Every structure is written in structure tokens, then in C-alpha cells.
Amino acid sequence: MGNQEQMLHDIGVVDFVLVDLMLYLDTHPYDCKAMEYFNHYSRIKNQMSREFSQKYYPLTKDMAESNKEWRWGMAPLPWEGGCR
């Protein structure tokens, strides 16, 4: 697995943790420890996404920023293998 695929995989893992924590927090809204975990992993995911977007291509439109060129269209399309 290349570095790009590894980074996407790691972002997906952290995103899964966030979804799981959101589901837990829906039923336990006053659990401070769970909220701390959510905030912690949210910061990690944001940092990982920023690093990936700077190195390869933006994952969201708000990360398409660049002084030189519009980078939103740089991501591979699903039929080009972009949705593995």
C-alpha cells in the first residue's frame, strides 16, 4: 500500500471512530470523557485531512485552496479508481 492509500485509510479509520462516538453521544450527551475523545479525534482528523490535501488533492471543497491553481478537480474520479 502506497503512502497516499495509507493516509486515506488512516483518515477513514479516524472518521469511523468519530461516527461511532457521535452515535454514542446521541444517547449519552452528558458523558464528558466521550466528548473529550470526540474533540481529540476530530482535531486529529482535521490535521490528517489538511496534510493529505496539501500533499495530494483536496478531500473537501474548503481544502481546495491554493495560491497557484484551483485544485478541486485533481482527485481521481470513481471510474478512475478513486473510490476504493
CNS distance restraints for C-alpha pairs under 8 A (distance, minus, plus):
assign (resid   1 and name CA) (resid   5 and name CA) 6.09 0.50 0.50
assign (resid   1 and name CA) (resid   6 and name CA) 6.30 0.50 0.50
assign (resid   2 and name CA) (resid   6 and name CA) 6.10 0.50 0.50
assign (resid   3 and name CA) (resid   7 and name CA) 6.07 0.50 0.50
assign (resid   4 and name CA) (resid   8 and name CA) 6.31 0.50 0.50
assign (resid   4 and name CA) (resid  52 and name CA) 7.80 0.50 0.50
assign (resid   4 and name CA) (resid  56 and name CA) 7.53 0.50 0.50
assign (resid   5 and name CA) (resid   9 and name CA) 6.05 0.50 0.50
assign (resid   6 and name CA) (resid  10 and name CA) 6.12 0.50 0.50
assign (resid   7 and name CA) (resid  11 and name CA) 6.20 0.50 0.50
assign (resid   7 and name CA) (resid  48 and name CA) 7.73 0.50 0.50
assign (resid   7 and name CA) (resid  52 and name CA) 6.95 0.50 0.50
assign (resid   8 and name CA) (resid  12 and name CA) 6.17 0.50 0.50
assign (resid   8 and name CA) (resid  52 and name CA) 7.84 0.50 0.50
assign (resid   9 and name CA) (resid  13 and name CA) 6.28 0.50 0.50
assign (resid  10 and name CA) (resid  14 and name CA) 6.34 0.50 0.50
assign (resid  11 and name CA) (resid  15 and name CA) 6.04 0.50 0.50
assign (resid  11 and name CA) (resid  45 and name CA) 6.23 0.50 0.50
assign (resid  11 and name CA) (resid  48 and name CA) 6.54 0.50 0.50
assign (resid  11 and name CA) (resid  49 and name CA) 6.97 0.50 0.50
assign (resid  12 and name CA) (resid  16 and name CA) 6.14 0.50 0.50
assign (resid  13 and name CA) (resid  17 and name CA) 6.43 0.50 0.50
assign (resid  14 and name CA) (resid  18 and name CA) 6.32 0.50 0.50
assign (resid  14 and name CA) (resid  41 and name CA) 6.69 0.50 0.50
assign (resid  14 and name CA) (resid  44 and name CA) 7.79 0.50 0.50
assign (resid  14 and name CA) (resid  45 and name CA) 6.19 0.50 0.50
assign (resid  15 and name CA) (resid  19 and name CA) 6.29 0.50 0.50
assign (resid  15 and name CA) (resid  45 and name CA) 6.92 0.50 0.50
assign (resid  16 and name CA) (resid  20 and name CA) 6.17 0.50 0.50
assign (resid  17 and name CA) (resid  21 and name CA) 6.12 0.50 0.50
assign (resid  17 and name CA) (resid  41 and name CA) 7.63 0.50 0.50
assign (resid  18 and name CA) (resid  22 and name CA) 6.07 0.50 0.50
assign (resid  18 and name CA) (resid  38 and name CA) 6.23 0.50 0.50
assign (resid  18 and name CA) (resid  41 and name CA) 6.70 0.50 0.50
assign (resid  18 and name CA) (resid  42 and name CA) 6.92 0.50 0.50
assign (resid  19 and name CA) (resid  23 and name CA) 6.28 0.50 0.50
assign (resid  20 and name CA) (resid  24 and name CA) 6.32 0.50 0.50
assign (resid  21 and name CA) (resid  25 and name CA) 6.01 0.50 0.50
assign (resid  21 and name CA) (resid  34 and name CA) 6.99 0.50 0.50
assign (resid  21 and name CA) (resid  37 and name CA) 7.91 0.50 0.50
assign (resid  21 and name CA) (resid  38 and name CA) 6.21 0.50 0.50
assign (resid  22 and name CA) (resid  26 and name CA) 6.15 0.50 0.50
assign (resid  22 and name CA) (resid  38 and name CA) 7.60 0.50 0.50
assign (resid  23 and name CA) (resid  27 and name CA) 7.03 0.50 0.50
assign (resid  24 and name CA) (resid  28 and name CA) 6.03 0.50 0.50
assign (resid  25 and name CA) (resid  29 and name CA) 4.82 0.50 0.50
assign (resid  25 and name CA) (resid  30 and name CA) 7.77 0.50 0.50
assign (resid  25 and name CA) (resid  31 and name CA) 7.28 0.50 0.50
assign (resid  25 and name CA) (resid  34 and name CA) 7.10 0.50 0.50
assign (resid  25 and name CA) (resid  35 and name CA) 7.43 0.50 0.50
assign (resid  31 and name CA) (resid  35 and name CA) 6.42 0.50 0.50
assign (resid  32 and name CA) (resid  36 and name CA) 6.20 0.50 0.50
assign (resid  33 and name CA) (resid  37 and name CA) 6.33 0.50 0.50
assign (resid  34 and name CA) (resid  38 and name CA) 6.14 0.50 0.50
assign (resid  35 and name CA) (resid  39 and name CA) 6.15 0.50 0.50
assign (resid  36 and name CA) (resid  40 and name CA) 6.07 0.50 0.50
assign (resid  37 and name CA) (resid  41 and name CA) 6.12 0.50 0.50
assign (resid  38 and name CA) (resid  42 and name CA) 5.93 0.50 0.50
assign (resid  39 and name CA) (resid  43 and name CA) 6.24 0.50 0.50
assign (resid  40 and name CA) (resid  44 and name CA) 6.43 0.50 0.50
assign (resid  41 and name CA) (resid  45 and name CA) 6.07 0.50 0.50
assign (resid  42 and name CA) (resid  46 and name CA) 6.18 0.50 0.50
assign (resid  43 and name CA) (resid  47 and name CA) 6.21 0.50 0.50
assign (resid  44 and name CA) (resid  48 and name CA) 6.11 0.50 0.50
assign (resid  45 and name CA) (resid  49 and name CA) 5.97 0.50 0.50
assign (resid  46 and name CA) (resid  50 and name CA) 6.13 0.50 0.50
assign (resid  47 and name CA) (resid  51 and name CA) 6.20 0.50 0.50
assign (resid  48 and name CA) (resid  52 and name CA) 6.14 0.50 0.50
assign (resid  49 and name CA) (resid  53 and name CA) 6.00 0.50 0.50
assign (resid  49 and name CA) (resid  59 and name CA) 6.97 0.50 0.50
assign (resid  50 and name CA) (resid  54 and name CA) 6.15 0.50 0.50
assign (resid  50 and name CA) (resid  58 and name CA) 7.98 0.50 0.50
assign (resid  50 and name CA) (resid  63 and name CA) 7.00 0.50 0.50
assign (resid  51 and name CA) (resid  55 and name CA) 6.18 0.50 0.50
assign (resid  52 and name CA) (resid  56 and name CA) 5.79 0.50 0.50
assign (resid  52 and name CA) (resid  57 and name CA) 6.90 0.50 0.50
assign (resid  52 and name CA) (resid  58 and name CA) 7.31 0.50 0.50
assign (resid  52 and name CA) (resid  59 and name CA) 7.89 0.50 0.50
assign (resid  53 and name CA) (resid  57 and name CA) 4.64 0.50 0.50
assign (resid  53 and name CA) (resid  58 and name CA) 4.12 0.50 0.50
assign (resid  53 and name CA) (resid  59 and name CA) 6.15 0.50 0.50
assign (resid  53 and name CA) (resid  63 and name CA) 6.44 0.50 0.50
assign (resid  53 and name CA) (resid  64 and name CA) 7.56 0.50 0.50
assign (resid  54 and name CA) (resid  58 and name CA) 7.14 0.50 0.50
assign (resid  57 and name CA) (resid  64 and name CA) 7.62 0.50 0.50
assign (resid  57 and name CA) (resid  71 and name CA) 6.64 0.50 0.50
assign (resid  57 and name CA) (resid  72 and name CA) 7.14 0.50 0.50
assign (resid  57 and name CA) (resid  74 and name CA) 5.84 0.50 0.50
assign (resid  57 and name CA) (resid  75 and name CA) 5.67 0.50 0.50
assign (resid  58 and name CA) (resid  63 and name CA) 5.20 0.50 0.50
assign (resid  58 and name CA) (resid  64 and name CA) 5.15 0.50 0.50
assign (resid  58 and name CA) (resid  71 and name CA) 6.85 0.50 0.50
assign (resid  58 and name CA) (resid  72 and name CA) 6.06 0.50 0.50
assign (resid  58 and name CA) (resid  74 and name CA) 7.77 0.50 0.50
assign (resid  58 and name CA) (resid  75 and name CA) 7.18 0.50 0.50
assign (resid  59 and name CA) (resid  63 and name CA) 6.74 0.50 0.50
assign (resid  59 and name CA) (resid  64 and name CA) 7.94 0.50 0.50
assign (resid  59 and name CA) (resid  75 and name CA) 7.89 0.50 0.50
assign (resid  60 and name CA) (resid  64 and name CA) 6.94 0.50 0.50
assign (resid  60 and name CA) (resid  72 and name CA) 7.94 0.50 0.50
assign (resid  61 and name CA) (resid  72 and name CA) 6.40 0.50 0.50
assign (resid  64 and name CA) (resid  70 and name CA) 6.61 0.50 0.50
assign (resid  64 and name CA) (resid  71 and name CA) 5.28 0.50 0.50
assign (resid  64 and name CA) (resid  72 and name CA) 5.19 0.50 0.50
assign (resid  65 and name CA) (resid  70 and name CA) 6.98 0.50 0.50
assign (resid  65 and name CA) (resid  71 and name CA) 7.15 0.50 0.50
assign (resid  66 and name CA) (resid  70 and name CA) 6.44 0.50 0.50
assign (resid  66 and name CA) (resid  71 and name CA) 7.07 0.50 0.50
assign (resid  75 and name CA) (resid  82 and name CA) 7.29 0.50 0.50
assign (resid  76 and name CA) (resid  80 and name CA) 5.77 0.50 0.50
assign (resid  76 and name CA) (resid  81 and name CA) 6.73 0.50 0.50
assign (resid  76 and name CA) (resid  82 and name CA) 4.77 0.50 0.50
assign (resid  77 and name CA) (resid  81 and name CA) 6.69 0.50 0.50
assign (resid  77 and name CA) (resid  82 and name CA) 5.17 0.50 0.50
assign (resid  77 and name CA) (resid  83 and name CA) 7.61 0.50 0.50
assign (resid  78 and name CA) (resid  82 and name CA) 4.58 0.50 0.50
assign (resid  78 and name CA) (resid  83 and name CA) 5.15 0.50 0.50
